[in-house]
Amino acid sequence: MKKILKLRFFKIIAVCFFTVSIATAQSLESKIDKLLTEKFKTNETGVAALVAKNGKVIYRKAFGKANLELDVNMTPENIFEVGSITKQFTAVSILMLLEQGKLKLDDEITKFIPDYPTQGKKITVHHLLTHTSGIKSYTSMSSFGSVMTKHESPLKFIDFFKNEPMDFDPGEEYRYNNSGYFILGYIVEKVSGISYPKFIEKNIFKKIAMNSSYYGSHTKLIKNRAAGYQKRGGAYSNAQYISLTLPYAAGSIMSNVDDMLKWQKAIRNNTFVKKETIAKAFKNYTLNNGKKINYGYGWSINEIGGVRTIEHGGAIPGYLSMGIYVPSENTYVILFSNCGCNSPTGVATEIAALAIGKSLNIKDKKVSLTKKQLNKWVGAYKFDNEVVRYITLKEGQLFSQREGSQKIKIYPISPNKFTFEDGFISYHFSMNNGKKETIFKNRINENKGVSFDKKALKEKKEITVAASILKKYVGKYELQPGFVLTISAKGNQLFAQATGQPQFELFAETKTKFFLKVVPASVEFHKDNKGVTNSLTLFQGGRAMKALRK
């Protein structure tokens, strides 16, 4: 009888556990659904998302459209250009060649490109992998827009940027750099004796059956390819064309969420290189002065709620991507979207937080403070990265405002800690010798700010300008050869987009002068003697740059 009761007891426990597990899974699924459907609408461009824990898929869905023109729904099988996630594949290729004894991480790049003008500096493979080389990134060059449709061989395109002045001495700074990974692709070719696309195909894709992954192509027929889009003035259009010979080893791979899970599993299982070798990719490297850069080889180092993450995003015309891996939880999140207008980065981070039980929802964490407690931290703070931020109080609500940007609400979760609504960014205030100080924390990145005597600038007042006037400003304005500022309008909204950069809204100060809220910059339009808008001036960083209408 005791045995029967015991068995029944364990059956009840098992059923209860199973019921709780299902409820938890359903709760996680519904929360992720809500995050994705709020950001990616049914009849607009879409997203494919996958979440895996311990190698098993716990969420796999898609929302929105894979093709707007054909009205085709997005599916998890759809294939995207992954952009800079390509850098992971390049970094692992270099580590494979390292294990084969074909190169060393401290090899100078002149070993592979003898005539590369290093300006007397020692630039190594390690510098290229960590974005600390000081080489000018070609995507930051104003002339890149004039060549981005051309097909070039790797060595020929290196000629495009190699004679640019260096941004800094090797190892002195960290600055994200596509040129470095482009050169790494050429090194793979030089050392292996085969092209970069063939190396990736043979040694990675085929090895782990990534059958839906390719070196990018606009001409090859690729089943399940999601079309890429851009959005200007509220209207969608096909993405700007870029020759995929130019992103190359820095950004030309195509894949889908299922293949990316195969990739992540292979990385965890040391499929391509030994455990001690792949560990080099996930080390948080330092500058010459010992400061950590929060980057390894092809992956950035970050955290969610104090839990270490390894991650990377990607951006290429028409597509954005974000992949986050949490080693301690063996949890992987990968999101792809098919419009340069809708970044999956924030929502991917929120999903990863949910998946590891580190929800960043601040609703349950907020506390009530008195006006005196709130007013204690009001003032201007100068940070060690030269940024100035203002903390202001209005009607019982604290606001944060980066100089030249807009005010954003911050919420107290303790008397001296305040967080933004997304829960990722926070202020930690304190007093030191009678002076207010704060640590501004954006996940792993921290900057210290000290209060100083400076009043917050008065906010610029927006006015409404008739749509008929805004239409007269629409067009392309050339700031430099190949570097164009495109102005578009939708109703009473005006937008600006510089070559190779995101689109931002302009806000009217007068009928001819407009300002941006995301950066301290403004634009003023000019007319000729016939009253036709023929030019503009961009005011930014103390410079006035005139651009003629094309």
Helices and strands as residue ranges (DSSP letters): H 2-39, E 47-53, E 56-63, E 65-67, E 72-73, E 80-81, G 83-85, H 86-99, G 109-111, H 125-129, G 138-140, G 142-146, H 154-161, H 178-192, H 196-200, I 201-205, E 214-215, E 229-232, E 235-238, H 248-251, E 253-255, H 257-268, H 275-278, G 279-282, E 300-304, E 307-316, E 319-326, G 327-329, E 331-337, H 345-355, H 371-375, E 379-383, E 388-394, E 397-402, E 407-414, E 417-419, E 425-432, E 435-442, E 445-452, H 467-471, E 475-480, E 483-490, E 493-498, E 503-508, E 513-515, E 521-527, E 533-540, E 543-549
